């Protein structure tokens, strides 16, 4: 539609050559364009016409040639091997955020929605898929080996959600309870491996339909596994694409964590079919709405399908604490970021958009209550379906449904970066406890000293030892300081803030309040998610220099009776961070002893083999604990791992999938060149991508310098899929002090090739973060900064700043606490003094 007379049409276009273009006004002669002017920097083309195009509707026809690239974006080729061992290519798409313009000239912005009629001309023995169902398939006149496949017209939708795939696939199918045809497409010969995802998808569609009270709007949905794929998955409307490891499950060879991952990713992408596809964000500034929401509701959906996963506790260690770690940096950014150039869009697909977004929505859902939240969601989806919306629109719908000041509260969480630290002290006054709360911005570098005083509206919940699972008081803290009176609380009762670790803040208790909470960790009267939150808050306070690291180590020792997988997982993560830090000292061995002391009691309780009646979480915990003990060099664990590995390789007794990672990492960490060769051989023989990835992630545990080089060279070889190279290099950097130096040198030496492969995607940011985050001296921060000044990576600019900040923070932490930590380790081992 020409809105005002013009002789030019400007549209998005990248790596495409236009041959001819013409415009035909409705019922009139077509006019041929006489000039094509490409603005490559802006990824645009201007078509010039010899006469003025008048107002009104018409048809724009464009003949063009593009390339099927190797960059995992736009319309690209994905390499796969057939069951007989031939190498072939599939043609697939990945358009989000700004790459539909690499497949066809278009107006490539989320708010410019249209319907799409798609036809594909393909070899007749190939599967061809698109967003909609096939309505016609006929021989192609010019070549008998080709067919033309025509798809139904799509609803009004954004360009970034258009998709097509051409390749060789098998599928399994089912109808969901609400009558939608669901198919999972797998590599040829692996249809069985699509069954788990199919089951999850068929349960999930009715769950969302019911939750939003809006039916799924298309006749079918396909989920398909793509060999070369940069992201985890992509929610194209009606044709969702996945990495193989995010979709395929083999009952014998897949571990429990892979099942859980597949369930979460399927839940995430299917949520987008409503939230994102039916209602789309106005502009990329509101990307967080899409991603934060889907990253929250995927857990709701998995909790519905698999209550035994205790998935909400896992949310806290997977998303909430990760977001807080990043958001405490000076180089963080608000959830809502203004976005200009396409390279800036790539940069916001980070833990703030996804994990902080999901965490503040979880807090909001808790503050509103489920019933009103669902009412508000339905209002929002109904009002904006097939349209676009901004953050404010969602707040307005939720405000209407709940009558609470949603926009006022939420603006403090999405428009300013960071989050508060709440300092709390208690005073007993007869039968009451008087609490004094003070909020200040939490900073990774220590107490906040800024000029301005950022303020948050914080939903606070408080529980006591009377009933740790129920809020004694709930209040919205909307000023810097607050005094509260808790009635009828005895002096010996403890008080805890942030019930369920739902509020996006950290808590610092006065010493005596903290003291009274420690027994509640030991006797497990505090619920798991609260034990986890307490420990994580303390660890971050120590990291920021607000308390001493030794205090946290003492609290960690209180977790000896801990049964919960997620609590252990978070503890393990923090000990890993500390371990990396202390690898820069000469008492690195001491922290390994500490790790063995903390983990061996639970290791002994669990043993190596599953016991009758155990479930999903026991399997995850066993893998975590054995891997931790094995890496730390726990003698009995190492010997057993070597024995089981030998049986595995010789085919006497195949390792169960849940034990593979811990065994592999243990034997590599204490292995030699023979061990590495055996692992590389297992990698080559592995038929499943999950197993290849499992091996790739642990290769970096090897410690001899020449073997480290061998692993790094392997990372860039044909043996490793391009999206997986990053985790091999990252594994080396995280594996040892030598590995860290070698990986950083390798990235610098091979920068051109790596940058070429991953530029303008989030993989380049991940590569940088994994490689340099573990350094801990000021000189390294300067070196990293200088390297990226002379080798710019625009879409990773913020990541580089965050890494340099982290290195400086590590250096300060080391200077401040290393000696105290060392003394603590020594005195732990000293025999008690004679009295």
Buried (B, 14 or more C-beta within 10 A) or exposed (E): EBEEEEBEBBBBBBBBEBEEBBBEBEEEEEBEBEEBEBEEEEBBBBBEBEEEBEEEEBEBEBEBEBBBBBBBBBBBBBBBEEEEEEEBBBBBBBBBBBBBBBBBBBBBBBEEBEEBEBBBEBEBEBBBBBBBBBEEEEEBEEEEEBBBBBBBEBBEBBBBBBBBBBBBBBBBBBEBEEEBBBBBBBBBEBBBBBBBBBBBBBBBBBBBBBBBBBBBBBEBBBBBBBBBBBBBBBBBBBBBBBBBBBBBBBEEBBBBBBBBBBBBBBBBBBBBBBBBBBBBBBBBBBBBBBBBBBBBBBBBBBBBBBEEBBBBBBBBBBBBBBBBBBBBBBBBBBBBBEBEBBBBBBBBBBBBBBBBBBBBBBBBBBBBEEEBBBBBBBBBBBBBBBBBBBBEBBBBBBBBBBEBBBBEBBBBBBEBBBBBBBBBBBEEEEEBBBBBBBBBBBBBBBEBEEEEEBBBBBBBBBBBBEEBEEBBBEBBBBEEEBEBEBEEBEEEBBBBBBBBBBBBBBBBBBEEBBEBBBEBBBEBEBBBBBBBBBBBBBBBBBBBBBBBBBBBBBBBEBBBEBBBBBBBBBBBBBBBBBBBBBBBBEBBEBBBBBBBBBBBBBBEEBEBEBEEEEEBBBBBBBBBBBBBBBBBBBEEBBEBBBEBBEEBBEEEEEBBBBBBBBBBBBBBBBBEEEBBEBBBEBBEEBBBBBBBBBBBBBBBBBBBEEBBBBBBEBBBEEBBBBBBBBBBBBBBBBBBBBBBBBBBEBBBEBBEEBBEBBBBBBBBBBBBBBBBBBBBBBEBBEBBBEBBEEEEBBBBBBBBBBBBBBBBBBBBBBEBBBEBBBEBBEEBEEEEEEE
